Amino acid sequence: MSDPDQAAGGHESAERLLGTAGVARRPVGHAEAVVASRAWWDADADDYLAEHGDFLGDADFVWCPEGLREQDAHLLGDVAGKRVLEVGCGAAMCARWLTSVGADAVAMDLSGGMLRHADEANRRTGLKPPLVQADAARLPFASGTFDIACSAFGAVPFTPDLDAVFTEVARVLRPAGRWVFAVTHPMRWIFPDDPGPAGLRVINSYFDRTPYVEIDAQGQATYVEYHRTLGDYIRALRGAGFVLDDLVEPEWPEGHELVWGQWGPERGELFPGTAIFRCELAT
Ligand SMILES: C[S@@+](CC[C@H](N)C(=O)[O-])C[C@H]1O[C@@H](n2cnc3c(N)ncnc32)[C@H](O)[C@@H]1O
């Protein structure tokens, strides 16, 4: 899951390593985004997992900071015996959970640093979904080879070309295949990334799609994250041949005290932080 306001702290070693010098709002194309995201997630992988690894678990499928688990939500349907692709898997905890319940899961991610953690956890748990390093906009899999694709905040928020990712996911799915993915809820974009009362003031237009970009001293992107409106997601899904089946906006559970970047109980009580799109390929 993302933490767009890197300036809010917790990413000092990645920022130091990458020479992050400031924040910009400007367009970033595919090539620059891939270079920035690979470098960012490589540099931040250790800190990310040190901070969030306990919450995410070794072989668990947690969709979002609200703590919604696949074992309770059943958004993927029956996965036993199904071929499932996890897109932007990070340390692949979801793919290991899928493996533990009988799915034939494959996990892919852009970052070798994240996949190194995935490999260590595969060995530690004995649950070993294959790990593949690739860009979600160019999936290295044959067409029509998966029953289900899923992603918990992987790849989609970090790639400029939604159409390319959705078209690739559609290509590797079998007819009537399911695609379920979680992203930051689009309405969060209008607020500052602050989990407290300061995060309740509107500072951005919902309609401004200019990405959030961190840059080094030369102006090259070191981190990039994209905003889309709900309508943008629906149009891109339909364009790739998907039918939207449900849009899940998990509520913040009572007594859940987690603070993860801009997510936390104070704002979680008032408005959604996560949007989970559940779609199927139109037949
Ligand atoms: C916030 S993590 C989500 C992973 C995992 N579900 C979790 O909650 O930790 C985002 C992941 O997306 C991956 N990612 C970013 N851009 C990508 C791309 N273009 N293709 C594939 N993966 C990408 C990153 O490397 C990172 O591992």
The ligand as an ORCA input file, in Angstrom:
! r2SCAN-3c Opt
* xyz 0 1
  C       2.603     -0.760     -1.897
  S       3.405     -2.154     -2.584
  C       2.086     -3.343     -2.606
  C       2.582     -4.735     -2.436
  C       1.854     -5.582     -1.411
  N       0.526     -5.923     -1.820
  C       1.838     -4.862     -0.077
  O       0.753     -4.495      0.396
  O       2.907     -4.683      0.492
  C       3.478     -1.663     -4.277
  C       4.240     -2.625     -5.160
  O       3.972     -2.292     -6.534
  C       5.166     -2.565     -7.256
  N       5.141     -1.867     -8.559
  C       5.250     -0.543     -8.789
  N       5.200     -0.297    -10.109
  C       5.058     -1.502    -10.731
  C       4.954     -1.919    -12.083
  N       4.983     -1.015    -13.084
  N       4.842     -3.217    -12.364
  C       4.832     -4.146    -11.346
  N       4.929     -3.813    -10.042
  C       5.037     -2.503     -9.730
  C       6.255     -2.081     -6.327
  O       7.514     -2.615     -6.684
  C       5.740     -2.551     -4.974
  O       6.247     -3.816     -4.633
*
